[in-house]
Protein backbone atom coordinates (compact mmCIF):
# COMPACT_ATOMS: atom_id res chain seq x y z
CA UNK A 1 0.00 0.00 0.00
CA UNK A 2 1.11 3.60 -0.51
CA UNK A 3 2.49 5.62 2.40
CA UNK A 4 -0.50 7.98 2.55
CA UNK A 5 -2.97 5.09 2.88
CA UNK A 6 -0.97 3.71 5.82
CA UNK A 7 -0.75 7.11 7.48
CA UNK A 8 -4.46 7.93 7.15
CA UNK A 9 -5.57 4.43 8.15
CA UNK A 10 -3.46 4.68 11.28
CA UNK A 11 -4.95 8.08 12.15
CA UNK A 12 -8.43 6.69 11.63
CA UNK A 13 -7.78 3.66 13.87
CA UNK A 14 -6.13 5.63 16.66
CA UNK A 15 -8.73 8.41 16.56
CA UNK A 16 -11.44 5.85 17.25
CA UNK A 17 -10.04 5.74 20.78
CA UNK A 18 -7.89 8.84 21.29
CA UNK A 19 -7.94 12.30 19.75
CA UNK A 20 -4.86 14.04 21.05
CA UNK A 21 -2.57 15.96 18.66
CA UNK A 22 0.70 14.59 20.05
CA UNK A 23 -0.55 11.01 20.07
CA UNK A 24 -1.93 11.38 16.55
CA UNK A 25 1.44 12.70 15.39
CA UNK A 26 3.11 9.70 17.01
CA UNK A 27 0.65 7.39 15.26
CA UNK A 28 1.28 9.04 11.90
CA UNK A 29 5.05 8.63 12.26
CA UNK A 30 4.92 5.06 13.54
CA UNK A 31 2.50 4.02 10.80
CA UNK A 32 5.35 4.36 8.32
CA UNK A 33 7.97 2.48 10.37
CA UNK A 34 7.35 -1.00 8.92
CA UNK A 35 8.50 0.24 5.52
CA UNK A 36 12.05 0.81 6.80
CA UNK A 37 12.76 -2.60 5.30
CA UNK A 38 12.41 -1.45 1.67
CA UNK A 39 16.18 -1.28 1.03
CA UNK A 40 16.65 -4.77 2.52
CA UNK A 41 13.90 -6.80 0.85
CA UNK A 42 10.46 -5.44 1.53
CA UNK A 43 8.25 -7.58 3.80
CA UNK A 44 10.83 -10.33 4.22
CA UNK A 45 11.81 -9.77 7.83
CA UNK A 46 10.34 -8.68 11.14
CA UNK A 47 9.16 -5.17 10.21
CA UNK A 48 5.76 -6.43 9.02
CA UNK A 49 4.94 -8.61 12.02
CA UNK A 50 3.09 -8.48 15.30
CA UNK A 51 6.52 -8.78 16.93
CA UNK A 52 7.44 -5.32 15.61
CA UNK A 53 4.19 -3.83 16.92
CA UNK A 54 4.95 -5.29 20.34
CA UNK A 55 8.54 -3.99 20.32
CA UNK A 56 7.41 -0.47 19.46
CA UNK A 57 4.70 -0.68 22.12
CA UNK A 58 7.26 -1.59 24.77
CA UNK A 59 9.65 1.15 23.62
CA UNK A 60 6.84 3.74 23.64
CA UNK A 61 5.69 2.56 27.07
CA UNK A 62 9.16 2.90 28.59
CA UNK A 63 10.05 6.14 26.74
CA UNK A 64 6.81 7.79 27.89
CA UNK A 65 7.51 7.08 31.53
CA UNK A 66 5.26 3.99 31.60
CA UNK A 67 2.12 5.56 30.19
CA UNK A 68 -0.15 2.89 28.74
CA UNK A 69 -1.70 5.21 26.17
CA UNK A 70 1.62 5.54 24.33
CA UNK A 71 1.98 1.77 24.16
CA UNK A 72 -1.55 1.48 22.80
CA UNK A 73 -0.97 4.14 20.14
CA UNK A 74 2.32 2.56 19.08
CA UNK A 75 0.73 -0.87 18.79
CA UNK A 76 -2.25 0.46 16.81
CA UNK A 77 -0.08 2.53 14.47
CA UNK A 78 2.36 -0.24 13.58
CA UNK A 79 -0.23 -3.01 13.46
CA UNK A 80 -2.55 -0.89 11.28
CA UNK A 81 0.25 -0.79 8.69
CA UNK A 82 0.65 -4.56 8.93
CA UNK A 83 -3.12 -5.03 8.64
CA UNK A 84 -3.33 -3.02 5.41
CA UNK A 85 -0.43 -4.95 3.89
CA UNK A 86 -2.09 -8.19 5.07
CA UNK A 87 -4.85 -7.70 2.48
CA UNK A 88 -2.39 -7.31 -0.40
CA UNK A 89 -1.40 -10.10 -2.78
CA UNK A 90 2.06 -10.52 -1.27
CA UNK A 91 0.80 -10.75 2.33
CA UNK A 92 3.08 -10.27 5.33
CA UNK A 93 5.23 -12.46 7.60
CA UNK A 94 2.91 -11.61 10.49
CA UNK A 95 4.39 -14.32 12.77
CA UNK A 96 8.04 -13.44 12.12
CA UNK A 97 10.49 -14.40 13.74
CA UNK A 98 8.66 -17.60 14.65
CA UNK A 99 7.47 -18.28 11.09
CA UNK A 100 8.75 -16.58 7.97
CA UNK A 101 5.78 -17.62 5.85
CA UNK A 102 3.69 -14.80 4.39
CA UNK A 103 0.02 -14.77 5.37
CA UNK A 104 -2.71 -12.60 4.01
CA UNK A 105 -6.07 -12.24 2.36
CA UNK A 106 -4.31 -11.54 -0.97
CA UNK A 107 -7.14 -9.41 -2.32
CA UNK A 108 -5.34 -6.56 -4.09
CA UNK A 109 -2.01 -5.52 -5.45
CA UNK A 110 -0.21 -3.19 -3.05
CA UNK A 111 0.31 -0.79 -5.95
CA UNK A 112 -3.34 -0.63 -7.02
CA UNK A 113 -3.92 3.13 -6.98
CA UNK A 114 -7.72 2.81 -6.81
CA UNK A 115 -7.52 0.62 -3.70
CA UNK A 116 -4.98 2.97 -2.12
CA UNK A 117 -7.07 6.06 -2.85
CA UNK A 118 -10.23 4.37 -1.58
CA UNK A 119 -8.53 3.22 1.63
CA UNK A 120 -7.10 6.71 2.12
CA UNK A 121 -10.44 8.44 1.44
CA UNK A 122 -12.42 6.20 3.78
CA UNK A 123 -9.74 6.53 6.45
CA UNK A 124 -9.75 10.31 6.10
CA UNK A 125 -13.53 10.40 6.48
CA UNK A 126 -13.36 8.23 9.62
CA UNK A 127 -10.59 10.41 11.04
CA UNK A 128 -12.46 13.66 10.31
CA UNK A 129 -15.67 12.22 11.77
CA UNK A 130 -13.80 11.27 14.96
CA UNK A 131 -12.34 14.76 15.20
CA UNK A 132 -15.78 16.28 14.65
CA UNK A 133 -17.31 14.06 17.36
CA UNK A 134 -14.55 15.02 19.78
CA UNK A 135 -14.52 18.75 19.00
CA UNK A 136 -18.03 19.66 17.78
CA UNK A 137 -18.52 23.23 16.66
C-alpha positions in Angstrom: 0.0 0.0 0.0 1.1 3.6 -0.5 2.5 5.6 2.4 -0.5 8.0 2.6 -3.0 5.1 2.9 -1.0 3.7 5.8 -0.8 7.1 7.5 -4.5 7.9 7.1 -5.6 4.4 8.1 -3.5 4.7 11.3 -4.9 8.1 12.1 -8.4 6.7 11.6 -7.8 3.7 13.9 -6.1 5.6 16.7 -8.7 8.4 16.6 -11.4 5.8 17.3 -10.0 5.7 20.8 -7.9 8.8 21.3 -7.9 12.3 19.7 -4.9 14.0 21.0 -2.6 16.0 18.7 0.7 14.6 20.1 -0.5 11.0 20.1 -1.9 11.4 16.5 1.4 12.7 15.4 3.1 9.7 17.0 0.6 7.4 15.3 1.3 9.0 11.9 5.0 8.6 12.3 4.9 5.1 13.5 2.5 4.0 10.8 5.4 4.4 8.3 8.0 2.5 10.4 7.3 -1.0 8.9 8.5 0.2 5.5 12.0 0.8 6.8 12.8 -2.6 5.3 12.4 -1.5 1.7 16.2 -1.3 1.0 16.7 -4.8 2.5 13.9 -6.8 0.8 10.5 -5.4 1.5 8.3 -7.6 3.8 10.8 -10.3 4.2 11.8 -9.8 7.8 10.3 -8.7 11.1 9.2 -5.2 10.2 5.8 -6.4 9.0 4.9 -8.6 12.0 3.1 -8.5 15.3 6.5 -8.8 16.9 7.4 -5.3 15.6 4.2 -3.8 16.9 5.0 -5.3 20.3 8.5 -4.0 20.3 7.4 -0.5 19.5 4.7 -0.7 22.1 7.3 -1.6 24.8 9.6 1.2 23.6 6.8 3.7 23.6 5.7 2.6 27.1 9.2 2.9 28.6 10.0 6.1 26.7 6.8 7.8 27.9 7.5 7.1 31.5 5.3 4.0 31.6 2.1 5.6 30.2 -0.1 2.9 28.7 -1.7 5.2 26.2 1.6 5.5 24.3 2.0 1.8 24.2 -1.5 1.5 22.8 -1.0 4.1 20.1 2.3 2.6 19.1 0.7 -0.9 18.8 -2.2 0.5 16.8 -0.1 2.5 14.5 2.4 -0.2 13.6 -0.2 -3.0 13.5 -2.5 -0.9 11.3 0.2 -0.8 8.7 0.6 -4.6 8.9 -3.1 -5.0 8.6 -3.3 -3.0 5.4 -0.4 -5.0 3.9 -2.1 -8.2 5.1 -4.9 -7.7 2.5 -2.4 -7.3 -0.4 -1.4 -10.1 -2.8 2.1 -10.5 -1.3 0.8 -10.7 2.3 3.1 -10.3 5.3 5.2 -12.5 7.6 2.9 -11.6 10.5 4.4 -14.3 12.8 8.0 -13.4 12.1 10.5 -14.4 13.7 8.7 -17.6 14.7 7.5 -18.3 11.1 8.8 -16.6 8.0 5.8 -17.6 5.8 3.7 -14.8 4.4 0.0 -14.8 5.4 -2.7 -12.6 4.0 -6.1 -12.2 2.4 -4.3 -11.5 -1.0 -7.1 -9.4 -2.3 -5.3 -6.6 -4.1 -2.0 -5.5 -5.4 -0.2 -3.2 -3.0 0.3 -0.8 -6.0 -3.3 -0.6 -7.0 -3.9 3.1 -7.0 -7.7 2.8 -6.8 -7.5 0.6 -3.7 -5.0 3.0 -2.1 -7.1 6.1 -2.9 -10.2 4.4 -1.6 -8.5 3.2 1.6 -7.1 6.7 2.1 -10.4 8.4 1.4 -12.4 6.2 3.8 -9.7 6.5 6.5 -9.7 10.3 6.1 -13.5 10.4 6.5 -13.4 8.2 9.6 -10.6 10.4 11.0 -12.5 13.7 10.3 -15.7 12.2 11.8 -13.8 11.3 15.0 -12.3 14.8 15.2 -15.8 16.3 14.7 -17.3 14.1 17.4 -14.5 15.0 19.8 -14.5 18.8 19.0 -18.0 19.7 17.8 -18.5 23.2 16.7 
